[in-house]
């Protein structure tokens, strides 16, 4: 495996305890995780002492945290009604401000040993324009600069930034070295859009981190282990990897197969390693 690529998985996709997760990583030759929830609790809900314990256990298991899968901006923009409330991964926003939550994420990032924090683009609302994101993006970037973070905006079917065209427009509208695109090709299909190789390649200079999942479409869309569905990664990835211009990339499995979380994640990691080997 090329040193250019870091293979990881989103830890709570296993639906397993931290002890079981570290054992799974070791058994499957993975040395990096993206953290979202620990033992059923969002990382933002952990007390500082609990975060330190998690960090210690991950280090002892030889695992690097490549990013935090936060719920930042996966909620309705002020003054806008939304039809889909989305999934905040067990985190209750309550009365906390964006700045309050971002500071929690920054503290957790420092404790867990990463600079990378995933964010979203507000839940989809009618009449959305990129300028609607400006106040939030500017506030988050101020915190990112102060606390040495990199923010990765993920395309998400229930949010305003849904596909590779939206991500590219966002990157071009808010050019900043601490704002990056987190590309999830499976989520593009989930939004009902057919991604195009040339558009993905145009986005890749802004991408350091990708999520991988797969889907079968016969009889209605369902998520399956990577390589067992119909998303043509073998068509997309050579162009994507080439367009990234030899920069390091983090490639994380986000399985989304609740019926078989451990088995599907294991098979997805095998498929992802094979995909990288075949296209690099």
C-alpha positions in Angstrom: 0.0 0.0 0.0 1.4 3.4 -1.0 2.3 5.7 1.9 0.3 8.4 0.1 -3.0 6.8 1.2 -4.2 6.4 4.8 -6.9 3.7 5.0 -9.3 4.3 7.9 -12.9 3.7 9.0 -15.5 5.7 10.9 -15.3 4.0 14.3 -19.0 3.8 15.3 -20.0 2.2 12.0 -19.1 -1.1 13.7 -21.8 -0.6 16.4 -19.2 -1.9 18.8 -17.4 -0.9 22.0 -14.1 0.9 21.9 -12.4 -2.3 23.0 -14.0 -4.3 20.2 -13.2 -1.5 17.7 -9.5 -1.5 18.5 -9.4 -5.3 18.3 -11.1 -5.1 14.9 -8.6 -2.5 13.6 -5.7 -4.7 14.6 -7.2 -7.8 13.1 -7.8 -6.0 9.8 -4.5 -4.3 9.5 -5.9 -0.7 10.0 -3.9 1.9 11.9 -6.3 4.9 11.6 -9.8 5.7 12.6 -12.2 8.6 12.2 -14.0 9.2 15.4 -17.7 10.0 15.8 -19.2 8.2 18.8 -17.5 6.2 21.5 -19.5 3.5 23.3 -22.8 5.1 22.1 -21.9 8.7 23.0 -21.0 11.4 20.6 -17.4 12.5 21.1 -18.7 16.0 21.9 -20.6 14.7 24.9 -17.5 13.1 26.5 -16.0 14.9 29.4 -12.4 16.1 29.0 -11.1 13.3 31.2 -13.1 10.7 29.2 -11.6 12.1 25.9 -8.2 11.8 27.4 -8.9 8.2 28.3 -10.1 7.4 24.8 -7.0 9.1 23.3 -4.8 7.0 25.5 -6.6 3.7 24.6 -6.4 4.5 20.9 -2.7 5.3 21.2 -2.0 2.1 23.1 -3.8 0.2 20.3 -1.5 1.8 17.7 -4.4 3.8 16.2 -4.1 7.4 14.8 -7.2 9.6 14.8 -7.4 11.1 11.3 -10.4 13.2 11.9 -13.5 13.9 14.0 -16.9 13.3 12.2 -18.7 16.2 14.0 -22.3 17.2 13.4 -21.3 20.9 13.0 -23.9 22.7 10.8 -26.0 19.6 10.4 -29.0 21.5 11.6 -31.4 24.0 10.3 -30.1 27.5 9.5 -31.7 30.2 11.6 -35.0 31.3 10.2 -35.4 28.4 7.8 -37.8 25.5 8.1 -36.6 22.1 7.0 -38.4 18.9 6.0 -35.7 16.5 7.1 -34.2 16.9 10.6 -31.1 14.8 9.7 -29.0 12.8 12.1 -26.8 14.6 14.6 -25.2 11.3 15.8 -26.6 11.5 19.3 -25.5 15.0 20.0 -28.2 17.4 21.4 -27.5 20.9 20.2 -29.8 22.4 22.8 -29.3 26.1 23.3 -25.6 26.1 22.5 -24.3 28.5 19.8 -22.2 27.5 16.8 -19.2 28.9 18.5 -19.8 27.0 21.6 -20.0 23.7 19.7 -17.0 24.5 17.5 -14.9 25.2 20.6 -16.0 21.8 22.0 -14.9 20.2 18.8 -11.6 22.1 18.8 -10.8 20.9 22.4 -11.7 17.3 21.5 -9.5 17.5 18.4 -6.5 18.6 20.4 -7.1 15.9 23.0 -7.6 13.1 20.4 -4.6 14.2 18.4 -6.1 15.5 15.1 -6.5 18.8 13.3 -9.3 17.6 11.0 -13.0 18.3 11.8 -15.8 17.4 9.5 -18.6 19.9 9.0 -21.8 20.2 7.0 -23.8 23.0 5.2 -27.1 23.3 7.1 -30.1 21.1 6.4 -31.6 21.7 3.0 -33.8 24.7 2.9 -35.7 26.3 0.0 -33.9 29.1 -1.8 -30.5 28.3 -0.4 -27.6 30.2 -1.8 -23.9 29.9 -0.9 -23.9 33.3 0.7 -26.2 31.8 3.4 -23.2 29.9 4.7 -20.9 32.9 4.9 -21.5 33.9 8.6 -21.1 30.4 9.8 -18.1 29.6 7.6 -16.3 32.8 8.6 -16.9 32.1 12.3 -15.7 28.5 12.0 -12.6 29.6 10.1 -11.7 32.1 12.8 -11.8 29.3 15.3 -9.9 27.0 13.0 -7.2 29.6 12.6 -7.0 30.2 16.4 -6.9 26.5 17.2 -5.0 25.1 14.2 -7.8 23.1 12.7 -8.7 22.1 9.2 -12.5 22.0 8.4 -13.8 19.5 5.9 -17.2 20.1 4.4 -18.9 16.8 3.5 -21.6 16.6 0.8 -24.7 15.1 2.4 -28.1 14.3 0.8 -30.1 16.1 3.5 -27.9 19.2 3.5 -27.5 22.1 1.1 -24.1 20.9 -0.3 -25.1 17.6 -1.8 -22.8 16.7 -4.7 -19.5 17.5 -6.4 -20.8 20.5 -8.2 -21.9 22.1 -4.9 -18.6 21.2 -3.2 -16.6 22.8 -6.0 -18.7 26.0 -5.9 -18.3 26.2 -2.1 -14.5 25.8 -2.4 -14.3 28.5 -5.1 -16.6 30.9 -3.1 -14.7 30.5 0.2 -11.1 29.9 -0.8 -9.1 29.3 2.4 -6.4 26.8 3.2 -8.3 25.6 6.3 -11.5 24.8 4.4 -11.5 21.6 2.4 -14.0 19.3 0.7 -14.8 15.9 2.2 -15.9 14.0 -0.9 -18.4 11.1 -0.4 -19.3 9.7 -3.8 -21.9 7.3 -2.2 -23.7 10.4 -0.8 -23.9 11.9 -4.3 -25.8 8.8 -5.4 -27.9 9.1 -2.2 -28.9 12.6 -3.3 -30.1 11.2 -6.6 -27.3 12.6 -8.7 -25.1 10.9 -11.2 -21.5 12.1 -10.5 -19.3 12.8 -13.5 -15.6 11.9 -13.7 -14.5 15.3 -15.0 -16.4 17.1 -12.2 -14.9 14.8 -9.5 -11.4 15.4 -11.0 -12.0 19.2 -10.9 -12.9 19.0 -7.2 -9.9 16.8 -6.1 -7.4 19.6 -5.7 -9.6 20.7 -2.7 -9.9 17.2 -1.2 -7.7 15.6 1.5 -10.3 13.2 2.9 -12.9 10.9 1.3 -15.6 8.6 2.5 -16.4 5.3 0.9 -19.7 3.4 0.8 -21.5 1.4 -1.9 -25.1 0.9 -2.9 -27.3 -1.5 -4.9 -30.2 0.0 -6.8 -32.3 -3.0 -8.0 -35.6 -3.0 -6.2 -34.8 0.3 -4.4 -31.6 1.8 -3.2 -29.8 0.0 -0.3 -26.4 0.5 1.1 -24.0 -2.5 0.8 -20.4 -3.3 1.5 -17.9 -1.5 -0.8 -17.4 -3.5 -4.0 -20.7 -5.3 -3.6 -22.8 -2.6 -5.1 -23.1 -0.6 -8.4 -21.2 2.6 -7.7 -18.4 2.5 -10.3 -15.4 3.4 -8.2 -13.0 1.7 -10.6 -14.2 4.3 -13.2 -13.9 7.3 -10.8 -10.9 6.7 -8.7 -8.0 6.7 -11.3 -9.0 10.2 -12.4 -9.6 11.3 -8.8 -6.2 10.0 -7.6 -4.4 11.5 -10.5 -6.2 14.9 -10.1 -5.1 15.0 -6.4 -1.6 15.5 -7.7 0.2 13.0 -5.5 -0.9 14.7 -2.3 -1.6 12.4 0.8 -5.2 11.3 1.0 -7.2 9.8 3.8 -9.7 7.2 2.6 -12.3 6.2 5.2 -14.9 3.5 5.0 -18.3 4.8 6.3 -20.1 1.5 5.9 -23.8 2.3 6.6 -24.9 -1.4 6.6 -26.7 -1.8 9.9 -27.7 -5.4 9.3 -24.0 -6.5 9.2 -21.8 -3.6 10.5 -18.7 -5.6 11.3 -18.8 -8.0 8.4 -19.6 -5.2 5.9 -16.9 -3.0 7.3 -14.3 -5.8 7.1 -15.2 -6.5 3.4 -15.3 -2.8 2.6 -11.7 -2.4 3.9 -10.5 -5.3 1.8 -12.3 -3.8 -1.2 -10.9 -0.3 -0.5 -7.3 -1.6 -0.2 -7.8 -3.5 -3.5 -9.1 -0.4 -5.2 -6.2 1.7 -4.1 -3.7 -1.0 -5.2 -5.3 -1.3 -8.6 -5.4 2.4 -9.3 -2.2 3.8 -7.7 
